[in-house]
Amino acid sequence: MPEALHNLSPVPVSFYLILSAILFSIGVSAFLLRRNVITQFMSIELMLNAVNLSFVAFAHTQKNLDAHIFVFFVMVVAAAEAAVGLAIIIALYRSRQTLDVDKIDLLKL
């Protein structure tokens, strides 16, 4: 192996946690500020991925695989949620011709 690879220090866990916090904050702010259903949906997915990043970072420091299994199940649920959520969004758009959250009111005809 080249000598340069031996001198590399691993990335501290705090860097991953800071990145996770930044991603989660971006997701929360996008969810609260944007009125488009698709944008809110993507911000929820961003928040889920930020939490998954922190789970993996903690699992790596603790040398424990339980968090990796939990992350796998969160990703499976997020994929199912994406499929069902996009189907609901398409149905809303077909019935209301808009994706603005303020204009979508299912209780009114």
Buried (B, 14 or more C-beta within 10 A) or exposed (E): EEEEEEEEEEEEBEEBBEBBEEBBEBBBEBBEEBEBBEBBBBBBBBBBBBBBBBBBBBBBEEEEEEBEEBBEEBEEEBEEBBEEBEEEBEEBBEEEEEBEBEEBEEEEE
